[in-house]
Amino acid sequence: MRYFLFTFLVCLLVSCGENGPEITNPDEMVDLAELRQEIATHITNDLIFPAYQELNSKSKSLKEAATAFAQNPTPDNLDNLKTAHRESWINWQKTSLYYFGPTVNNGLRAGLNTYPTDADKIETNITSGDYQIGSIANQDAEGLPALDYLLNGMEETTPLSDFTEARLAYICALASAVHNQVMVAEDDWSNGAFIEFFTGTDATGTDVGSALGLIVNGIDLHFQRFVRDGKIAIPAGLRSAGVVRPQSVEVRYGRYSTQLLKTSLQAYRDYFNGTSLTRNDGPSILAYLRQIDQPDLADQIDNHFTILLDKVDQLDSSIVQQIETDNEALIQVFLSMQDLVAIFKSDMASVMGISITNQDNDGD
């Protein structure tokens, strides 16, 4: 009898081992967890840190150029200031997509890139001298868009004498605020507690609070709300009952909004491919999709970015001008972006086992 029970138990254990899918391949789960940690570490060290370091450098140059122009308002110094401003805005596009952790906690997007800017409020601030840089009430009169108005909103024939002492003081205050905000955010990324968690073993799952969960949710929210809608849908009239809103275009006055759009989209493509600012590839979201037997989806995402960037290449350098000449081209860009949003929200998140917590209820 004992021999029979022993034999039965052995057979039962062997049978369970053969039919239990969660037990037969435990190494696969460990490998995926390690890959998720490698992705978070590579994105941190080779994409986020360099992007913030570059933005910090560019915003420092912006602050210094503003000071130089205020002290000596010459045409050359104004050109240098405009260049520093443009380079800071371009580099912000390479940084803003990491929409989680210190980027969000420090309110960097609201402080640096709230647009459309309020020109009337800016003029009132300058005239009265009564303003508080960094306050919520003043956000639409600060940051890079406000500097766009101050530097590029005047006629080319406007004499430099129109840059009054109060106006120059406001320009310097805004440039200093941009640099200070970037410095704080970079320090939080480099030295704060968040990054230790983000790249650690406790964040290697697929729950909302994991590194991959934060990455995917950050992509979904930032791409659709601030890239698709902010840069294209709202100005093109797709979020305003068909009424175009050229006044809501990013870089309304400098007229290089398409360059910012393309830089942002290329940064997203690099993000998915794990391509660093020095053009070196590492563990990536697309590599993860291929690892979980989703190569077609990985290729589909990459191909969609190719199609989208090709469409953006056909746009006028100024989206304001594009609205006036051929708004349908912007609608086609929007539709390509909408395709990507649908892939992020449904296919990609689903196969990764990640819940999307952002709900815009906008028909995605």
C-alpha positions in Angstrom: 0.0 0.0 0.0 2.8 2.4 0.9 4.6 1.6 -2.3 1.4 2.3 -4.3 0.9 5.7 -2.5 4.6 6.7 -3.2 4.3 5.8 -6.8 1.0 7.7 -7.2 2.5 10.9 -5.6 5.6 10.7 -7.9 3.4 10.3 -11.0 1.2 13.2 -9.8 4.2 15.5 -9.3 5.6 14.6 -12.7 2.2 15.3 -14.3 1.9 18.7 -12.6 5.4 19.6 -13.8 4.5 18.8 -17.4 1.2 20.7 -17.4 2.0 23.8 -15.3 2.9 26.7 -17.8 3.9 29.0 -15.0 6.4 26.6 -13.6 8.0 25.0 -16.6 9.9 28.1 -17.8 10.8 30.3 -14.8 14.0 31.5 -16.4 12.0 33.3 -19.1 10.4 35.5 -16.4 13.8 36.2 -14.8 15.2 37.2 -18.2 12.4 39.6 -19.0 12.7 41.2 -15.6 16.5 41.7 -16.2 15.7 43.1 -19.7 13.3 45.6 -18.2 15.9 46.7 -15.7 18.5 47.0 -18.5 16.1 49.1 -20.5 15.4 51.4 -17.5 19.2 51.7 -16.8 20.1 52.4 -20.5 17.3 55.0 -20.9 18.5 56.7 -17.7 22.2 56.7 -18.3 22.4 57.1 -22.0 19.2 59.1 -22.9 17.8 61.0 -19.9 21.0 62.1 -18.2 22.7 63.3 -21.4 19.5 65.1 -22.5 19.3 67.0 -19.2 23.0 67.8 -19.2 22.7 69.3 -22.7 19.5 71.2 -21.7 21.3 72.5 -18.6 24.2 73.7 -20.7 21.9 75.3 -23.3 19.8 77.0 -20.7 22.9 78.3 -19.0 24.0 79.8 -22.3 20.5 81.3 -22.6 20.9 83.0 -19.2 24.4 84.3 -20.0 23.2 85.6 -23.5 20.3 87.4 -21.8 22.7 89.1 -19.4 25.1 90.1 -22.1 22.3 91.6 -24.2 20.9 93.5 -21.2 24.3 94.9 -20.5 25.0 95.8 -24.1 22.0 95.6 -26.4 23.7 95.3 -29.8 22.5 93.5 -32.9 25.1 90.8 -32.4 24.2 90.2 -28.8 20.5 90.0 -29.8 21.3 87.4 -32.5 23.3 85.5 -29.9 20.4 85.6 -27.5 18.0 84.4 -30.2 20.3 81.5 -31.1 20.7 80.5 -27.4 16.9 80.6 -27.0 16.3 78.5 -30.1 18.9 75.9 -29.0 17.3 75.7 -25.6 13.9 75.1 -27.1 15.2 72.5 -29.5 16.9 70.6 -26.6 13.8 70.8 -24.5 12.1 68.6 -27.2 14.7 65.9 -26.5 14.0 66.1 -22.8 10.3 66.7 -22.3 9.2 63.2 -23.5 10.6 61.6 -20.3 7.3 62.5 -18.7 7.6 60.9 -15.2 9.7 61.3 -12.1 11.6 64.6 -11.7 10.3 66.0 -15.0 6.7 65.9 -13.7 7.5 66.4 -10.0 9.2 69.7 -10.8 6.5 71.0 -13.1 9.1 71.5 -15.8 6.8 71.5 -18.8 4.5 74.1 -17.3 7.4 76.3 -16.3 9.3 76.0 -19.6 6.8 75.6 -22.3 3.3 76.9 -21.5 1.8 78.2 -24.8 0.2 80.1 -26.2 1.9 82.8 -24.3 -0.2 85.8 -23.0 1.4 88.9 -24.7 -1.0 91.3 -22.9 0.0 89.9 -19.5 3.7 90.1 -20.5 3.3 93.8 -21.4 1.4 94.5 -18.2 4.1 92.8 -16.2 6.8 94.9 -17.8 4.9 98.2 -17.5 3.9 97.7 -13.9 6.9 95.8 -12.6 4.5 93.9 -10.5 4.9 90.2 -11.2 6.1 87.0 -9.5 8.2 84.7 -11.6 7.3 81.1 -11.0 3.8 81.7 -9.8 1.0 79.6 -11.3 -0.9 82.8 -12.2 2.1 83.9 -14.3 2.9 80.6 -16.1 1.5 81.8 -19.5 3.8 84.9 -19.4 7.0 82.9 -18.7 9.3 80.3 -20.1 10.5 79.8 -23.7 7.2 80.9 -25.4 7.3 84.2 -23.5 10.9 84.8 -24.6 9.8 83.9 -28.2 7.3 86.9 -28.0 9.9 89.2 -26.5 12.7 88.3 -28.9 10.9 87.5 -32.1 7.5 89.3 -31.7 8.9 92.7 -32.7 9.3 93.9 -36.2 12.7 93.5 -37.7 12.9 97.2 -38.2 12.2 97.9 -34.6 15.1 99.9 -33.0 17.0 98.3 -30.2 16.1 101.3 -28.1 12.6 99.7 -27.7 14.3 97.2 -25.5 13.8 99.3 -22.4 15.4 98.7 -19.1 12.2 97.1 -17.8 11.9 94.9 -20.8 15.5 93.8 -20.5 15.0 93.0 -16.9 12.0 90.8 -17.7 14.0 88.9 -20.4 16.8 88.3 -17.9 14.3 87.2 -15.2 12.7 84.7 -17.6 16.0 83.3 -18.8 17.3 82.9 -15.3 14.1 81.1 -14.3 14.4 78.7 -17.2 17.9 77.8 -16.2 17.2 77.5 -12.5 14.2 75.1 -13.2 16.4 73.0 -15.5 19.2 72.8 -12.9 16.8 71.6 -10.2 15.3 69.0 -12.4 18.7 67.7 -13.6 19.9 67.4 -10.0 16.8 65.5 -9.0 17.3 63.1 -11.9 21.0 62.7 -11.2 21.1 62.7 -7.4 17.5 62.2 -6.2 15.9 59.1 -4.7 13.7 58.5 -7.8 16.5 57.2 -10.0 17.6 54.6 -7.5 14.2 53.1 -7.5 13.7 53.5 -11.3 16.8 51.5 -12.1 16.6 49.1 -9.2 15.2 45.5 -8.9 12.0 46.7 -7.2 10.9 48.4 -10.4 11.4 45.5 -12.8 7.7 44.4 -13.0 5.0 45.6 -15.4 2.6 47.3 -12.9 1.8 51.0 -13.2 4.5 52.0 -10.7 7.2 49.9 -12.4 9.9 51.5 -14.6 8.3 50.1 -17.7 4.9 51.1 -16.5 6.0 54.7 -16.0 7.7 54.7 -19.4 4.7 53.5 -21.3 2.2 55.7 -19.4 4.5 58.7 -19.8 4.7 58.1 -23.6 0.9 57.7 -23.9 0.2 60.9 -22.0 2.9 63.2 -23.3 2.7 62.0 -27.0 -1.0 62.5 -27.3 -1.6 65.6 -25.1 1.5 67.7 -25.7 2.8 66.5 -29.1 -0.2 65.4 -31.1 -2.7 67.9 -29.6 -0.5 70.7 -28.5 1.7 70.9 -31.6 -0.8 69.9 -34.3 -4.5 69.2 -33.3 -5.3 72.4 -31.5 -3.7 74.8 -34.0 -5.1 72.9 -37.0 -8.7 73.1 -35.6 -9.1 69.5 -34.7 -9.7 70.3 -31.0 -11.7 73.5 -31.6 -14.7 72.6 -33.6 -12.9 73.0 -36.9 -11.7 76.5 -36.2 -8.0 76.8 -36.8 -5.9 78.5 -34.1 -2.6 79.8 -35.5 -2.2 81.8 -32.4 -1.8 78.5 -30.5 1.2 77.4 -32.5 4.4 76.6 -30.6 7.1 79.2 -31.6 4.4 81.5 -33.0 6.8 84.4 -33.5 10.1 82.6 -34.3 8.4 80.6 -37.0 10.4 77.4 -36.6 7.7 75.3 -35.1 8.1 72.4 -37.6 11.7 72.0 -36.5 10.6 71.5 -32.9 7.9 69.0 -34.0 10.4 67.0 -36.0 13.0 67.1 -33.1 10.3 65.8 -30.7 9.3 63.0 -33.0 12.8 61.9 -33.7 13.5 61.9 -30.0 10.5 59.6 -29.6 11.8 57.3 -32.3 15.2 57.2 -30.5 13.4 56.5 -27.3 11.8 53.4 -28.7 15.0 52.2 -30.4 17.2 52.9 -27.3 19.3 55.3 -29.4 21.4 57.7 -27.3 22.3 61.3 -28.2 25.6 59.9 -29.3 23.7 57.6 -31.7 24.6 54.4 -29.8 21.9 51.7 -29.4 21.1 49.8 -26.3 18.3 47.8 -24.6 15.0 49.3 -25.9 11.3 49.1 -25.9 11.3 47.7 -29.4 13.9 45.1 -28.4 11.6 44.1 -25.5 8.7 43.7 -27.9 10.8 41.4 -30.1 11.9 39.5 -27.0 8.2 38.8 -26.1 7.6 37.5 -29.6 6.1 40.7 -31.0 8.5 41.5 -33.9 5.7 42.6 -36.2 4.5 45.2 -33.7 8.0 46.5 -33.1 8.4 46.9 -36.9 5.0 48.5 -37.2 5.9 51.2 -34.6 9.2 52.0 -36.3 7.6 52.1 -39.7 4.9 54.4 -38.5 7.6 56.8 -37.2 9.2 56.7 -40.7 5.9 57.6 -42.4 5.1 60.3 -39.8 8.6 62.0 -40.1 8.3 61.9 -43.9 5.0 63.8 -43.7 6.5 66.3 -41.3 9.4 66.9 -43.8 6.8 68.1 -46.3 5.5 70.9 -44.0 6.4 74.6 -44.1 9.0 75.6 -41.5 6.3 77.5 -39.7 3.1 75.7 -38.8 1.4 79.1 -38.8 2.2 79.4 -42.5 1.2 75.8 -43.1 -2.2 76.5 -41.6 -2.7 79.4 -44.0 -1.5 77.5 -47.1 -2.5 73.9 -46.7 -4.1 72.9 -43.4 -5.0 69.5 -44.8 -1.3 68.5 -44.6 -1.4 69.1 -40.9 -4.5 66.9 -40.6 -2.7 64.1 -42.4 0.2 64.5 -39.8 -2.4 64.3 -37.0 -3.9 61.1 -38.5 -0.5 59.5 -38.6 0.1 60.5 -35.0 -3.4 59.2 -34.1 -2.4 55.8 -35.5 0.6 55.7 -33.2 -1.5 56.7 -30.2 -3.9 53.8 -30.9 -1.0 51.4 -31.1 0.5 52.7 -27.8 -2.8 52.5 -26.0 -4.0 49.1 -27.2 -1.5 46.8 -28.9 1.7 47.8 -27.2 0.3 48.2 -23.7 -1.7 45.0 -24.0 1.1 42.7 -25.1 3.4 44.2 -22.4 0.8 43.7 -19.7 0.7 47.3 -18.7 -2.4 49.3 -17.7 -2.8 52.8 -19.2 -4.0 55.0 -16.4 -4.4 58.1 -18.5 -7.9 58.5 -19.9 -8.6 61.5 -22.2 -11.9 60.3 -23.6 -11.1 61.9 -26.9 -12.0 59.0 -29.2 -8.5 57.3 -29.2 
